């Protein structure tokens, strides 16, 4: 990915055949990124995008959310339709309000208990075994755990 646009704040690259996001780390003031429907396997290079507020990565080949825990300003995150098994890297996204993790391979959501600002959480089509660890969230506007296997 060849991008030399240091003042870029919004980037939509959905529906391409992107496999590598190398070079994206140079877009340090980016605050909205859409990489839906590509072939991305790793998001480690996103860790330097500290201004990022909205991140859309659905329908890729991502197996781990490692690296995203270093994005403190995220409020919207869509990682649906990937191959993610662990939500552990997400537990530090304290201000996130929307989290879409449907259609992954997640069974344990205990680490989501730290996300007290969540307003929308979608976990449908996973293998979540219990909702108990995050029941203390009184402020959900919407959550979806339908179609658990």
N, C-alpha and C positions, 0 to 999 in steps of 0.2 A: 504494500500500500504506500504509494508515494504522495504524501500530502505536505506541502510547505505553506500553510496558511495559519500563521501564529495568532491571528485575531478572530479565527472562526469560532462561533459560539453554538451553532446548530448544524448538525450533519445527519443526513438521511441516506443510508446506503443499503436499504432493504431490497430484497429480491435480486441479489447479485450472486455470484458464485465465489464469494470471498472465503478463503480458508485461513489466511493469516492477517492479523491486524497490526503487524509490525509497522512502525512509523506513526501509529495513532497516538503514542505517548508524547509526541511533540505538540499536540493540540491542547496545551495546558489550560486554556480558558474556556474550553468546550463545556457547555452546560446541558446540552440535549443531544443524545446520540441514539440513532435507530439503526441497528444491524440485524433486524428480523430477516428470517428466511435466507440464510446463507449457509455456509458449511464450516463455521468457526468451531474449533475444539477447545481452545484455551482463552481465558480472559485475563491472564496475568498481566499483560501489557496495559490494561486499563488502570492499574493501581496508581499511576501518576496523575490521573485526571481528577484532581481533588475538587474542582469546581463543578463537576458533573452532578446534575440534579435529576435528570430523567435518563434512564438507560433501558433500552428495549432490545432484547436478545432472543426473542422466541423463535422457535423452529430452526435451531442450529444443531450442532453435535457436541455441546458442552457437557462435560462429565463432572466438572468441579467449579465451584464459584470462588475458588481461591484467588485472591487479589482484589476482589470487590470489597472486602472488609475495610480497605483503606480509603474508601470513598465516603467521607463523613457527611456530605451534603445531599446524598440521594434521598429523594422523596418518592419517586416512582421507579419501580424495577420490575421488568417482565422477563422472566427466565422460563416461561412455559414451553412445553414441547421440546425438551432437551433430554439429557441422560443423567441428570443430577441425582445423586444418592444422599448427600449430606448437606444439611443447612447450617452446619457449624460456622462457616465463614461469614454468615449473614448476621450473627448475633451482635455485632458491633455497629450495625446500621441504626442507631438509636432514633434518628429523626424520620426514618422511612415511614410513609403513610400508606402506600400501595405496594403490595408484594404479590406477584402472580407466579406461582410455581406449579401450576397444573400440568398434567401429562409429563411427569418425570418418574423417578424411581425412589421417591422419598418414603421412608417408613417411620423415622423418628423426628419429631418436631420440637423436642424439648428445648433446643437452643433458641427457638423463636420467642421464648418467654421473656426475653430482655427487650423486645421491640414494643414498648408501651405506647408508641404513637401510631401504630397501625390502625387504619380505618377500613382497609380492604385487604383481605387475604384469601387467595384462591389456591386450594390444594387438591382440587378434584382430579381424579384419574392418577392417583399415586397409591401407595400401600400404607398409608398412615394408620398406625395401630391404636392411637389414643389421642384425644384432644385435651385431656386433663392438664398437661403442663402449661397451657396458655389460657386456661379458662379465666384467670384473674383479669383479663382485659375486658373492662366494662364498656369500652368506648368504640368497639367495632361497629361500623355502619353496615358492613357486609362481610361475610365470610362464607366460603363454600368448600365443603368436604364431600361432595357427592361422588358417587361411583368409586368408592374405595374398594380395592380388590381384596 
